[in-house]
Every structure is written in structure tokens, then in C-alpha cells.
Amino acid sequence: MLTPDTVKQSLLTLEEPQTEFTVVFSGKKSKKVNGLYKSESREIIIQNRNFLGENGMNENSLMYTAVHEYAHHIHSERRGGKLPPRAHGPDFWAIFHNLLEKAESRGLYHTGVDDSPELSKVTTQIREKYLTQNGLMFKEFGGLLIKAAELCAAIGLRFEDYLDRVLCIPKNAAKLAVKSFEYDINPSIGVDNMRYVAGIRPEESRRAAEKSFLLGKSPSVVKTSLKGPSGPSDPRLSLEKEKERLERTIASLQKRLHEIEHELKDDNNTAEFFPARQRL
């Protein structure tokens, strides 16, 4: 049976933290969240009654939530003890998914797909019939666009106009389809991931990303890994950058407010010069 202490000990096996933290079972049920992380007190709070069912405690789901909140703790540590304004950004999801992989390897959590023959069958259908097949179509689409570009050139038709007004598709979508064909990207990773890989210029990085997807890494893990390891950041530097972003936003809003006030003033002057006609 899971307790706050056993959950904490399990989390400690996933990654050694830099600071102390506590795990608390609230003893309550919440319709909003399964868990919370308070960075000020470094508390992981689990709404444990959310996981009670007819067959008792769903410990697998509870551990998933615990790992999620622990990922917030690790993320906060790497940022000098402060959570970012956007708590569930790409860096967080990469940390969380890496911790989940470790939890699975240690038998602390499992996806359970293989436990359900029906879910396993549906998963295979999705991967083979839709992800791979759609990927193949996207790749073939890129090859046809290359041929269409050559034919457009032969008759003096601008390919951009062909995309805009004949096919009515965005140029960037066409570009990524062409790159998927030219780079020979594996269609089994799915169209969305193919688009991402196609947008990576260095071949070494592109192949590394494709390989990671084929190994079952999540998009967040793949994208974050390409940025390199992220160590603890200077909280003052982060605050200064946020301050600069806010100042730019405020300046832009003030400028737009001034423009709107000026336009409203012009409209009032026009209305006074050309009074509305009296109704007959």
C-alpha cells in the first residue's frame, strides 16, 4: 500500500534532488486536480481520494501524478527554486517524460497497454494504419510537389502562385512535405513528427531526432534534447529577461493605445464637421 513515505522513497530513486521536499496525502477528493506542487514550501500534495475506486486504490495512477509533481520540483530546482510563469512548458514535459521512463524501468509505473488485448490491438491499428500510412502519404505528397514545381517551370507558371491559388495550401506546409521526401524521413514516426524533423537543418541533428522518435521518445524529450543539457539557471537572469519581455509588451500596448485614442479623436472631429442627417 502506498503511503507518503513510500511514494517519496520511490521518487528519490528516479533522480536525486538538490533540495529536500515532502509528500503529503491530502485525504481529500478534488474535481480540479489530482496533485499540486508548492515551490515555496517544496510540497508535493496528492489528492489521494481521487484514486479510490471499487477495487481499491489505483496505485499506478497515483504514482503517475506523484512523478508529475516531482517533475515540477526538479524543474523548479533547475531554475534556482522558481517555477516559470508557464509551468507546463516544453522543458517541464521533457523532465516529466524522462522521469516516467525511469519509473517504468524500475517497475514503479507502467502504461498498461499490453495488459489490455483490446487496447493493444487499437494501438497497433493507429500506428500502422494511420500514423505510418499518413506519413507515407505525406512523403509521397512531397515527391509530387517536386514534380509539380518542375512542370510549373516548364510552362512559365510561378510555383508560389500554383501553391497559393491552385492547390490553396500554405507554402510552409508544402516546404516541409518536400523536405520530408528529400531527406527520406521515416514515415512511421507520423506526420507531425515528420514536419518537425524536416525543419531541422543539420543532418546529424535531424537523424538524431528521427532516431529518438523511432525509439519511442516523446516530442518534448526529442525537442529539448536538441537544445542540449539544461543546468540550473540564474534566477536573477531569468527575472531580468522576463522584465525585458514585459517592458516591451507594455510599450507596444501603450503605443497601440495612443494610436486608438488618436483615431477616436479624429472620428469625433469628423462627426462634428459632418453632423448626422436629420431623419425625414
Backbone bond lengths (Angstrom), bond angles and torsions (degrees), N, CA, C in turn:
res aa  C-N    CA-C-N  psi(-1)  N-CA   C-N-CA  omega(-1)  CA-C   N-CA-C  phi
1 M - - - 1.476 - - 1.531 109.57 -
2 L 1.317 115.23 132.96 1.458 119.55 -178.97 1.524 111.28 -76.56
3 T 1.311 114.59 139.10 1.462 122.83 174.24 1.527 107.48 -130.89
4 P 1.330 117.91 166.58 1.466 118.47 176.68 1.523 112.88 -53.65
5 D 1.334 116.69 -38.92 1.469 120.20 -178.88 1.525 111.79 -68.28
6 T 1.328 117.39 -44.38 1.463 119.39 -179.41 1.526 111.39 -67.89
7 V 1.332 116.91 -35.02 1.470 120.20 176.75 1.522 109.73 -64.58
8 K 1.327 116.60 -44.20 1.464 119.71 179.84 1.522 111.13 -62.33
9 Q 1.313 117.20 -44.11 1.457 120.10 179.75 1.525 111.06 -62.17
10 S 1.316 116.94 -36.51 1.467 120.63 177.09 1.524 111.04 -65.71
11 L 1.317 116.02 -41.34 1.463 120.27 179.77 1.527 111.09 -65.23
12 L 1.303 116.84 -35.96 1.468 120.72 -179.32 1.526 111.80 -65.07
13 T 1.328 117.56 -24.24 1.470 119.91 178.36 1.524 112.23 -76.92
14 L 1.332 116.97 -15.70 1.466 120.48 -177.74 1.523 111.48 -81.77
15 E 1.317 116.04 -42.62 1.470 121.53 177.88 1.522 108.72 -161.99
16 E 1.311 115.45 133.59 1.466 119.91 179.82 1.528 109.38 -74.27
17 P 1.325 117.68 121.50 1.463 119.51 -178.92 1.523 111.38 -80.11
18 Q 1.316 115.99 162.08 1.464 121.37 177.25 1.524 111.59 -87.66
19 T 1.320 115.88 -22.93 1.459 120.68 -177.85 1.524 110.22 -130.30
20 E 1.311 115.83 158.29 1.458 122.23 179.88 1.531 109.63 -71.69
21 F 1.330 116.54 149.01 1.463 121.72 175.52 1.516 108.33 -145.98
22 T 1.319 115.97 164.23 1.463 120.43 178.99 1.526 109.57 -125.28
23 V 1.322 114.73 153.20 1.466 122.13 174.85 1.515 107.64 -115.99
24 V 1.333 116.18 129.21 1.464 121.52 -177.34 1.527 109.30 -127.95
25 F 1.317 116.34 132.88 1.459 121.87 169.73 1.525 106.89 -92.85
26 S 1.317 116.75 121.15 1.469 119.96 -174.96 1.520 112.68 -72.24
27 G 1.341 116.51 -24.28 1.461 119.51 -175.51 1.512 111.88 74.38
28 K 1.340 115.64 13.00 1.467 120.92 -177.02 1.524 111.04 -121.13
29 K 1.321 114.40 169.04 1.457 122.54 174.97 1.518 108.09 -117.47
30 S 1.324 116.17 134.30 1.464 120.47 -178.29 1.528 109.96 -127.29
31 K 1.329 116.07 136.14 1.459 120.75 176.49 1.519 111.75 -83.64
32 K 1.337 116.51 -13.44 1.466 120.41 -175.08 1.526 112.85 -93.89
33 V 1.326 117.31 -48.89 1.464 120.30 -174.58 1.529 110.44 -138.42
34 N 1.334 115.45 154.55 1.460 120.80 174.97 1.528 111.81 -91.75
35 G 1.348 115.13 -21.51 1.452 119.32 -178.77 1.511 111.42 -160.20
36 L 1.330 115.24 165.01 1.460 121.76 179.30 1.522 109.24 -139.74
37 Y 1.345 115.44 152.94 1.463 119.03 170.24 1.516 108.14 -127.53
38 K 1.334 116.42 125.94 1.457 122.20 178.12 1.523 107.99 -105.06
39 S 1.328 115.75 107.79 1.469 119.70 -175.24 1.525 112.22 -68.41
40 E 1.345 117.73 -30.38 1.463 120.00 -178.48 1.528 111.36 -64.29
41 S 1.327 116.00 -44.27 1.474 120.56 -178.52 1.528 112.14 -100.66
42 R 1.340 116.62 -3.45 1.478 123.46 -178.80 1.536 110.43 54.32
43 E 1.341 114.11 51.18 1.460 121.61 179.33 1.521 110.99 -110.33
44 I 1.316 115.98 132.91 1.457 122.74 169.68 1.522 106.95 -101.88
45 I 1.316 116.25 115.30 1.457 121.05 -177.52 1.527 108.63 -109.47
46 I 1.313 116.20 123.31 1.462 122.68 -179.76 1.521 109.26 -108.20
47 Q 1.322 116.01 125.14 1.463 120.74 174.98 1.531 107.29 -81.25
48 N 1.321 116.36 78.08 1.458 121.55 -166.67 1.528 114.34 -64.36
49 R 1.318 117.14 -25.74 1.474 118.66 179.39 1.528 112.00 -70.99
50 N 1.350 116.99 -14.50 1.469 120.00 174.59 1.530 111.78 -64.63
51 F 1.328 117.23 -21.04 1.462 121.41 -173.16 1.523 113.01 -103.30
52 L 1.334 116.71 8.50 1.454 121.17 177.77 1.518 110.16 -86.07
53 G 1.322 115.90 127.65 1.454 120.92 177.86 1.508 111.10 -132.05
54 E 1.316 115.81 -168.71 1.465 120.36 -178.71 1.521 111.42 -63.31
55 N 1.337 115.93 -30.63 1.466 120.37 -177.82 1.526 112.26 -98.22
56 G 1.323 116.87 17.89 1.453 120.65 179.21 1.521 112.36 97.49
57 M 1.315 115.40 -155.58 1.461 121.39 -176.24 1.531 111.48 -77.50
58 N 1.324 116.38 129.67 1.468 121.30 173.89 1.528 107.30 -85.19
59 E 1.319 115.88 87.74 1.459 121.19 -173.42 1.522 111.93 -68.68
60 N 1.317 117.27 -29.74 1.463 120.15 179.83 1.528 110.74 -64.47
61 S 1.331 116.22 -45.92 1.467 120.36 179.10 1.523 111.21 -67.46
62 L 1.325 115.94 -35.83 1.467 119.31 178.66 1.525 110.54 -64.32
63 M 1.339 116.81 -41.06 1.465 120.07 178.96 1.530 110.89 -66.21
64 Y 1.320 116.70 -34.88 1.465 120.16 176.70 1.530 109.91 -59.45
65 T 1.316 116.17 -45.97 1.465 120.85 178.58 1.518 111.09 -65.13
66 A 1.329 117.23 -40.53 1.462 120.84 179.77 1.530 111.26 -62.49
67 V 1.331 116.05 -42.39 1.471 119.94 178.15 1.530 110.42 -65.82
68 H 1.332 116.26 -37.01 1.469 120.97 177.20 1.530 110.63 -58.86
69 E 1.322 116.05 -49.32 1.463 119.80 -178.43 1.529 111.25 -69.70
70 Y 1.326 116.93 -32.93 1.472 120.39 176.98 1.528 109.86 -66.11
71 A 1.321 116.06 -33.54 1.472 119.90 176.41 1.526 110.51 -62.12
72 H 1.329 117.18 -36.07 1.466 120.44 175.17 1.532 110.41 -63.86
73 H 1.321 116.56 -39.30 1.468 120.43 178.97 1.535 110.56 -63.46
74 I 1.321 116.76 -47.02 1.470 121.43 178.95 1.522 110.32 -62.96
75 H 1.330 116.23 -42.43 1.472 120.86 179.18 1.525 110.57 -61.61
76 S 1.333 115.30 -43.73 1.465 120.22 179.17 1.527 111.03 -61.75
77 E 1.317 116.84 -42.77 1.465 120.79 178.94 1.528 111.29 -59.59
78 R 1.314 116.37 -42.78 1.463 120.68 -177.63 1.527 111.96 -68.68
79 R 1.316 115.53 -15.66 1.466 120.39 178.18 1.529 111.23 -106.42
80 G 1.307 116.53 21.82 1.460 120.42 177.55 1.506 114.42 75.14
81 G 1.336 116.94 25.30 1.454 120.92 177.10 1.514 114.77 92.79
82 K 1.329 117.07 7.90 1.468 120.71 -179.76 1.519 110.42 -120.80
83 L 1.323 116.88 133.45 1.454 120.71 173.18 1.523 109.05 -81.14
84 P 1.333 118.21 144.76 1.469 120.33 179.15 1.526 110.63 -71.51
85 P 1.330 118.23 161.87 1.470 120.32 177.15 1.525 111.97 -55.94
86 R 1.345 115.22 -37.06 1.459 120.27 176.44 1.525 107.77 -100.16
87 A 1.325 115.75 94.65 1.468 120.33 -172.07 1.519 113.03 -65.78
88 H 1.337 117.20 -30.97 1.461 120.72 -176.76 1.528 111.01 -107.66
89 G 1.332 114.84 55.41 1.458 120.44 177.08 1.522 111.51 -87.38
90 P 1.331 118.11 -178.93 1.475 122.32 -178.17 1.523 113.59 -56.37
91 D 1.345 117.10 -40.19 1.473 119.65 -179.28 1.525 111.02 -62.77
92 F 1.335 116.07 -40.59 1.466 119.15 178.77 1.521 111.00 -62.28
93 W 1.353 116.84 -48.81 1.461 119.71 -176.67 1.521 111.36 -62.76
94 A 1.327 117.29 -34.15 1.464 120.19 177.49 1.535 110.47 -65.31
95 I 1.342 116.42 -43.82 1.470 120.47 177.76 1.528 109.89 -61.97
96 F 1.327 116.26 -46.61 1.462 121.80 -177.60 1.523 111.50 -61.22
97 H 1.318 117.16 -47.06 1.462 120.31 -177.39 1.530 111.76 -68.40
98 N 1.313 116.87 -34.20 1.467 119.40 175.41 1.531 110.95 -65.92
99 L 1.326 116.23 -40.30 1.468 119.88 177.26 1.530 111.30 -65.70
100 L 1.331 116.67 -38.12 1.468 120.07 178.08 1.524 111.33 -63.13
101 E 1.334 116.52 -40.01 1.463 119.75 177.28 1.526 110.72 -59.78
102 K 1.318 116.16 -44.08 1.466 120.18 178.37 1.537 110.34 -63.90
103 A 1.340 115.97 -40.21 1.464 119.74 179.91 1.524 110.88 -63.14
104 E 1.324 116.52 -39.96 1.468 120.26 177.42 1.523 111.27 -64.52
105 S 1.332 116.13 -43.79 1.466 120.25 -178.42 1.528 112.02 -64.89
106 R 1.328 117.51 -25.67 1.462 121.82 -179.99 1.523 112.37 -95.78
107 G 1.338 116.71 1.43 1.456 120.26 178.47 1.509 114.23 76.07
108 L 1.335 116.70 17.71 1.464 120.36 179.86 1.526 112.21 -87.51
109 Y 1.312 115.65 -20.47 1.464 121.24 -179.20 1.522 107.98 -152.46
110 H 1.314 117.70 148.32 1.463 120.52 175.14 1.522 109.55 -145.20
111 T 1.329 115.32 148.89 1.469 119.62 -178.06 1.522 110.91 -70.77
112 G 1.320 117.27 -32.51 1.461 119.82 176.77 1.512 114.68 80.93
113 V 1.330 118.51 7.26 1.466 120.68 -179.23 1.527 110.66 -60.68
114 D 1.320 116.47 -44.04 1.465 120.49 -178.46 1.528 112.52 -70.79
115 D 1.332 116.89 -14.98 1.467 119.93 178.99 1.523 112.08 -75.13
116 S 1.330 115.77 -18.12 1.461 120.68 -178.90 1.528 109.46 -117.53
117 P 1.329 118.74 107.31 1.469 120.77 178.56 1.530 112.43 -55.77
118 E 1.334 116.18 -37.81 1.467 119.49 -179.40 1.525 111.34 -66.87
119 L 1.353 116.94 -45.25 1.466 120.50 178.74 1.523 110.44 -65.25
120 S 1.322 117.05 -38.96 1.461 121.04 178.21 1.521 110.87 -61.63
121 K 1.331 116.77 -40.70 1.471 121.73 179.01 1.520 110.90 -65.54
122 V 1.346 116.64 -45.20 1.465 120.92 179.20 1.528 110.29 -63.07
123 T 1.325 117.31 -40.21 1.465 121.79 179.67 1.522 110.73 -61.91
124 T 1.326 116.38 -42.74 1.471 120.31 177.92 1.522 110.74 -63.24
125 Q 1.331 116.49 -41.39 1.470 120.22 178.53 1.528 111.20 -62.06
126 I 1.327 116.20 -43.05 1.467 120.14 -179.81 1.518 110.36 -62.20
127 R 1.327 116.43 -45.63 1.458 119.95 -176.99 1.531 112.22 -66.91
128 E 1.343 115.14 -46.84 1.469 118.64 -173.89 1.520 113.08 -82.34
129 K 1.324 117.30 -43.16 1.467 120.35 -173.29 1.522 113.03 -83.94
130 Y 1.334 117.17 -28.28 1.455 119.50 -174.94 1.532 113.19 -114.98
131 L 1.330 118.06 -56.75 1.460 118.46 -178.93 1.529 111.39 -60.50
132 T 1.325 116.74 -52.38 1.463 120.02 -177.33 1.524 111.41 -69.96
133 Q 1.330 117.45 -45.33 1.461 120.31 -177.94 1.534 111.75 -65.13
134 N 1.331 116.61 -42.02 1.464 119.27 176.32 1.520 110.96 -64.54
135 G 1.346 116.02 -35.94 1.451 120.05 176.12 1.512 112.31 -63.32
136 L 1.327 116.00 -41.71 1.468 120.63 177.50 1.525 111.18 -62.59
137 M 1.338 116.19 -43.90 1.464 120.37 179.26 1.528 110.97 -62.93
138 F 1.334 116.02 -40.71 1.468 120.27 179.46 1.519 110.56 -63.49
139 K 1.321 115.97 -40.87 1.465 120.76 179.35 1.532 110.93 -67.07
140 E 1.326 117.15 -43.39 1.468 121.43 176.90 1.526 110.70 -64.34
141 F 1.318 115.98 -36.24 1.461 121.57 176.19 1.524 110.51 -57.89
142 G 1.336 116.28 -43.04 1.460 120.48 177.53 1.509 112.06 -61.66
143 G 1.335 117.22 -40.03 1.468 120.67 177.86 1.520 112.41 -64.59
144 L 1.332 116.25 -39.71 1.466 120.13 178.40 1.529 111.65 -67.76
145 L 1.323 116.66 -34.46 1.466 119.86 177.53 1.528 110.87 -64.94
146 I 1.324 117.21 -36.88 1.462 120.69 176.88 1.524 109.77 -62.51
147 K 1.336 115.64 -43.50 1.474 119.71 178.70 1.528 110.76 -65.23
148 A 1.337 115.82 -40.55 1.469 119.72 179.04 1.519 110.99 -63.09
149 A 1.337 117.51 -38.61 1.469 121.33 178.71 1.517 110.83 -62.42
150 E 1.326 116.76 -39.63 1.476 120.64 178.47 1.521 111.02 -66.11
151 L 1.330 117.19 -40.93 1.463 121.32 179.84 1.530 111.44 -68.87
152 C 1.344 115.74 -36.23 1.469 119.30 176.38 1.525 110.33 -62.63
153 A 1.319 116.91 -42.74 1.462 121.10 179.51 1.523 111.25 -63.00
154 A 1.336 116.11 -34.74 1.467 120.06 -177.72 1.526 112.42 -67.18
155 I 1.337 117.10 -28.57 1.477 119.52 -179.13 1.527 112.07 -106.84
156 G 1.331 116.83 7.26 1.462 120.22 177.39 1.511 114.71 77.97
157 L 1.340 117.43 21.94 1.459 121.76 179.17 1.523 109.47 -96.07
158 R 1.329 116.26 129.76 1.460 119.53 177.52 1.526 109.37 -66.80
159 F 1.331 115.99 127.83 1.460 120.91 -178.25 1.528 110.64 -64.33
160 E 1.352 116.86 -33.17 1.460 120.24 178.29 1.524 111.17 -60.68
161 D 1.340 115.57 -41.43 1.462 119.97 179.61 1.521 110.27 -68.67
162 Y 1.314 115.69 -35.46 1.472 121.38 177.28 1.532 110.18 -61.14
163 L 1.346 115.82 -42.67 1.460 119.84 178.96 1.526 111.30 -68.94
164 D 1.359 115.30 -44.15 1.465 120.16 -174.40 1.519 113.05 -68.79
165 R 1.348 116.78 -46.40 1.468 119.47 -167.36 1.527 115.18 -115.94
166 V 1.326 117.91 -11.53 1.466 120.00 175.67 1.535 109.64 -99.31
167 L 1.342 116.18 -56.00 1.465 119.92 178.74 1.526 112.32 -84.76
168 C 1.353 116.26 -24.24 1.468 121.58 179.98 1.535 111.66 57.41
169 I 1.335 116.22 51.43 1.459 121.25 178.38 1.525 109.06 -128.06
170 P 1.333 118.18 149.85 1.466 120.98 178.75 1.528 111.28 -63.28
171 K 1.320 115.74 143.65 1.472 120.34 -179.76 1.524 111.61 -61.50
172 N 1.333 116.66 -38.92 1.460 119.14 -176.94 1.521 111.44 -66.06
173 A 1.353 116.91 -36.95 1.467 120.50 177.71 1.523 110.20 -63.40
174 A 1.337 115.82 -41.86 1.467 120.02 178.35 1.528 110.70 -64.83
175 K 1.326 116.18 -40.81 1.466 121.04 -179.18 1.525 111.31 -61.32
176 L 1.329 117.14 -43.53 1.463 120.70 -178.74 1.523 111.64 -69.18
177 A 1.335 116.62 -34.16 1.469 119.80 176.29 1.522 110.10 -65.41
178 V 1.322 116.58 -42.50 1.465 121.05 178.40 1.530 110.32 -63.26
179 K 1.328 116.63 -43.71 1.458 120.42 179.94 1.530 110.85 -64.05
180 S 1.336 116.96 -37.87 1.461 120.09 178.43 1.519 111.07 -60.27
181 F 1.335 115.95 -36.82 1.468 120.78 177.83 1.526 110.74 -73.23
182 E 1.318 116.47 -46.74 1.467 120.73 -177.44 1.528 111.96 -64.97
183 Y 1.340 116.47 -38.96 1.460 120.67 -178.66 1.529 112.65 -83.82
184 D 1.336 116.60 -5.09 1.464 122.04 179.28 1.527 110.96 55.57
185 I 1.333 116.31 51.69 1.459 121.60 -178.57 1.522 110.12 -75.33
186 N 1.318 115.52 138.54 1.465 121.44 -178.34 1.527 110.50 -64.52
187 P 1.337 118.66 119.03 1.474 120.53 -175.97 1.516 114.37 -70.35
188 S 1.332 118.13 -14.08 1.465 119.80 -177.02 1.526 112.68 -70.04
189 I 1.338 117.58 -12.02 1.472 119.29 178.93 1.532 111.27 -81.81
190 G 1.335 117.62 -7.86 1.460 121.10 177.37 1.515 112.90 91.73
191 V 1.325 115.43 155.38 1.467 121.63 -173.09 1.523 112.43 -60.72
192 D 1.323 117.67 -46.59 1.469 120.29 -177.22 1.521 111.56 -59.76
193 N 1.321 116.27 -44.48 1.460 119.60 179.23 1.524 111.45 -71.41
194 M 1.328 117.13 -31.06 1.466 120.74 175.60 1.527 110.22 -63.02
195 R 1.321 116.31 -41.84 1.469 120.70 178.32 1.529 110.46 -60.23
196 Y 1.333 115.52 -43.63 1.464 119.33 -179.68 1.519 110.98 -63.81
197 V 1.328 117.04 -48.22 1.464 121.23 -178.61 1.525 110.53 -63.16
198 A 1.335 116.65 -38.61 1.464 120.47 -179.49 1.519 112.24 -63.52
199 G 1.325 117.00 -24.47 1.460 121.00 -179.54 1.518 113.74 -84.69
200 I 1.333 117.58 -0.75 1.467 121.21 179.47 1.528 108.74 -91.59
201 R 1.314 117.21 121.34 1.469 120.13 -175.14 1.522 113.96 -77.94
202 P 1.354 119.54 -52.33 1.472 118.24 -178.12 1.531 110.75 -62.58
203 E 1.319 116.61 126.97 1.461 120.59 -176.00 1.526 111.88 -60.71
204 E 1.325 116.70 -40.38 1.464 120.37 -178.78 1.524 111.06 -61.41
205 S 1.332 116.47 -44.06 1.468 120.57 178.83 1.527 110.65 -67.85
206 R 1.324 115.51 -37.62 1.469 120.20 -179.58 1.528 110.46 -63.29
207 R 1.313 116.71 -45.46 1.462 120.85 -179.49 1.531 111.01 -68.42
208 A 1.326 116.01 -34.95 1.471 119.52 177.90 1.522 110.55 -65.10
209 A 1.336 116.76 -41.28 1.464 120.93 178.93 1.523 110.67 -65.75
210 E 1.327 116.64 -43.92 1.465 120.93 178.95 1.537 110.50 -60.83
211 K 1.325 116.64 -43.83 1.464 121.22 179.49 1.523 111.16 -62.42
212 S 1.336 116.77 -40.22 1.466 120.69 179.34 1.519 111.43 -63.27
213 F 1.331 116.40 -41.87 1.469 119.64 177.16 1.529 110.85 -62.60
214 L 1.330 116.51 -40.95 1.464 120.76 179.83 1.525 111.70 -65.78
215 L 1.343 116.47 -27.12 1.464 121.05 177.87 1.523 112.28 -82.48
216 G 1.344 116.30 -1.94 1.459 120.03 177.09 1.508 115.15 92.25
217 K 1.338 117.74 15.14 1.460 120.59 177.45 1.528 109.47 -72.81
218 S 1.328 116.21 146.67 1.460 120.28 179.48 1.529 110.39 -75.02
219 P 1.340 117.92 156.35 1.474 120.49 178.22 1.524 113.05 -54.29
220 S 1.332 117.69 -38.90 1.465 120.02 -179.70 1.520 111.43 -64.20
221 V 1.324 116.77 -41.54 1.467 120.73 179.48 1.522 110.10 -65.45
222 V 1.337 116.42 -43.18 1.469 120.30 -178.82 1.520 110.71 -63.29
223 K 1.315 116.69 -48.30 1.462 120.75 -176.53 1.522 111.74 -65.80
224 T 1.330 116.72 -40.32 1.455 119.72 -179.45 1.524 111.31 -70.27
225 S 1.337 117.23 -35.24 1.459 120.44 -179.02 1.523 111.82 -64.59
226 L 1.329 116.85 -29.74 1.463 120.33 179.19 1.520 112.00 -70.61
227 K 1.343 116.68 -21.55 1.459 120.47 178.50 1.513 111.88 -80.54
228 G 1.345 116.63 -11.20 1.456 120.11 -177.92 1.504 110.52 92.52
229 P 1.338 117.20 167.87 1.469 120.82 -179.06 1.511 111.72 -63.81
230 S 1.310 115.88 139.41 1.473 120.99 179.66 1.523 109.20 -109.82
231 G 1.296 116.09 113.57 1.462 121.21 178.93 1.510 110.33 -91.67
232 P 1.337 116.26 -174.16 1.466 119.83 178.52 1.521 110.75 -60.87
233 S 1.306 116.58 133.73 1.462 120.82 -178.55 1.527 109.90 -99.66
234 D 1.325 115.62 157.61 1.457 121.80 178.07 1.520 108.23 -75.83
235 P 1.343 119.25 114.81 1.468 120.54 -177.37 1.528 112.04 -60.86
236 R 1.331 117.98 -33.35 1.456 120.23 179.19 1.525 110.67 -65.68
237 L 1.348 115.77 -41.84 1.459 119.78 178.76 1.516 110.94 -63.20
238 S 1.338 116.85 -40.57 1.468 120.94 178.19 1.519 111.18 -62.57
239 L 1.338 116.30 -42.12 1.461 120.35 179.26 1.527 111.13 -66.33
240 E 1.334 117.09 -38.77 1.460 120.20 178.95 1.527 111.23 -64.10
241 K 1.338 115.92 -40.28 1.465 119.60 178.23 1.523 110.79 -65.81
242 E 1.337 116.09 -41.74 1.464 119.60 178.05 1.524 110.56 -63.81
243 K 1.339 116.93 -39.06 1.462 121.59 178.20 1.532 110.71 -61.54
244 E 1.337 116.50 -42.55 1.470 120.58 178.95 1.524 110.73 -63.15
245 R 1.353 117.07 -42.24 1.469 120.58 178.72 1.521 110.87 -62.53
246 L 1.335 116.70 -42.79 1.466 120.47 -179.72 1.527 111.15 -65.65
247 E 1.335 116.51 -40.60 1.465 120.62 179.42 1.531 110.84 -62.98
248 R 1.339 116.38 -41.59 1.469 119.56 177.74 1.522 111.00 -63.98
249 T 1.338 116.07 -40.92 1.468 120.07 179.31 1.519 110.92 -64.42
250 I 1.337 116.91 -44.59 1.467 121.27 179.87 1.530 110.50 -62.55
251 A 1.340 116.65 -43.19 1.466 120.45 179.57 1.519 110.69 -62.37
252 S 1.328 116.71 -41.20 1.459 120.67 179.31 1.524 111.08 -65.59
253 L 1.332 117.38 -41.75 1.463 121.15 179.07 1.531 111.42 -66.79
254 Q 1.334 116.50 -39.26 1.459 119.93 178.75 1.525 111.02 -64.68
255 K 1.328 116.36 -39.95 1.459 120.61 177.87 1.518 110.91 -62.47
256 R 1.349 115.85 -44.63 1.458 119.66 -179.93 1.522 110.68 -66.40
257 L 1.339 117.40 -38.06 1.463 121.08 177.88 1.525 110.33 -61.71
258 H 1.325 117.01 -41.67 1.461 121.17 178.23 1.526 110.76 -62.69
259 E 1.332 116.62 -41.39 1.468 120.27 179.26 1.523 111.09 -63.47
260 I 1.342 116.23 -42.70 1.465 120.12 -179.56 1.526 110.55 -65.05
261 E 1.338 117.16 -43.21 1.464 120.48 178.34 1.520 110.74 -61.11
262 H 1.344 116.89 -39.03 1.458 121.56 179.18 1.531 110.55 -65.70
263 E 1.352 116.51 -41.73 1.472 120.39 179.23 1.523 110.94 -66.46
264 L 1.336 116.72 -39.56 1.465 120.05 178.76 1.522 110.72 -65.35
265 K 1.319 116.84 -37.58 1.456 121.13 178.19 1.523 110.77 -64.78
266 D 1.332 117.30 -43.00 1.465 121.96 177.14 1.516 111.15 -61.99
267 D 1.352 117.00 -40.10 1.466 120.93 179.35 1.524 110.93 -64.20
268 N 1.330 117.39 -38.43 1.466 121.05 179.18 1.520 110.89 -66.65
269 N 1.335 116.12 -39.81 1.459 119.87 178.81 1.518 110.88 -65.56
270 T 1.338 116.48 -38.68 1.469 120.61 179.10 1.514 110.48 -66.00
271 A 1.333 116.41 -40.10 1.465 120.32 -179.30 1.522 111.12 -64.77
272 E 1.346 116.81 -35.72 1.451 119.87 179.43 1.527 111.15 -70.93
273 F 1.346 116.59 -34.77 1.462 120.27 -178.07 1.525 111.34 -75.78
274 F 1.367 115.50 -35.16 1.471 120.72 178.00 1.516 108.50 -118.25
275 P 1.349 118.06 81.47 1.462 120.17 -178.50 1.514 111.75 -61.92
276 A 1.316 116.62 150.49 1.455 121.39 -179.58 1.522 110.14 -63.01
277 R 1.339 115.78 144.33 1.470 120.25 179.16 1.520 110.45 -68.21
278 Q 1.302 113.28 142.29 1.456 117.06 176.43 1.522 109.56 -73.53
279 R 1.318 113.88 142.68 1.473 117.94 178.87 1.517 109.47 -68.63
280 L 1.318 115.50 139.58 1.479 121.46 178.03 1.508 110.16 -85.65
